[in-house]
Amino acid sequence: MSTRNANCRNADPRAFFASADENRSAGRDRERGAKRLCLHCPVQIDCRRHALSIREGDPPSRQAHPSSKSIRGGLQSLDKAAPQLHCG
């Protein structure tokens, strides 16, 4: 998957991953901002497909980041379990 045209290519990566000291309010704000950035991204579908292909427990080399609390393709880890979400 190429991220050359991704909206997030110049964004702070921390915007997409929860930190251990993040409170609930800060987490919601961070998630909304990350999802907003993904909303009209030209590579969102590819990114979402990649996110849906990652399983918890996959080796870190397969993941963009070892944290399972991340936003990828506009999806949060909990969203990935929702059966109604399909892409392309």
N, C-alpha and C positions, 0 to 999 in steps of 0.2 A: 504494500500500500504506500503510495507516495503522499507525503504531507507538504510537498512544495507549494501547493495552492491552498492549504488549510488556513482558515481564519486564525487558528491558535498558534501558528508557526512562530510568531513573535510575542506571544503572551507568556506571562509568568506561569511555569508549569504547576506551581503550588495552587493556582486557581482551580485545578482539576482534581486535586488529591486532598483528602481530609488529613489534618494533622492531629496528633495525639492530644494536644492541649486546646483544641477547637471547641467552643461551646456551641450549643444547639442553634442559637440565633446567628452566630457567625457562619456556621456550617450552611444554614439555609441561604444566607446571602451569597456565600461563595458558590454554592450549587446553582442558584438562579443565574448568577453572572456567567458561569461556565456554560450552562445550557443555552443562555441567550447568545453567546458567541458561536455555539454550534448550530443554532437555528437555521441560518441561511448559508452555512458553509458549503462550498462546492464539493468537498470530499466527505460530507456527512454520511452518505450511504455506505461508502467503503469503510469508513471509520466505525460505523455502527455494525456492519457485518463482522469486522475484526473483533469488536467488543463482544458480540454475541458468540463468537467462536472460542473465546477464552473461558476456561473453566477454572473455578477456584482450585488451587492446588497445582496448577500448571507451573512448570519451572519459570523463574523470573525472566529467562531469556525469551520466553514465548510472550511475556506480558510487556506492555509499555512501562509499567511500574508495578512493583510487587504488592502495592496496596489494593485491596479489593473494594475500598471505598473511594472510587474514582468516577469521574465523568468522562465518557468516551462516546463520541457520535451523538451527543445529547442525551445519553442514557446514564443513569446512576446504576451501581451494582444491583440495587433492589429492583430497578426497572427491568433489568435484563431477564428476570424471572417471570415477568408478565407475559403470558402466552399470546395476548392480543397484539403484541408489537411485532410487526413484520417489516422487512425492508426490501425494496426493489423487487 
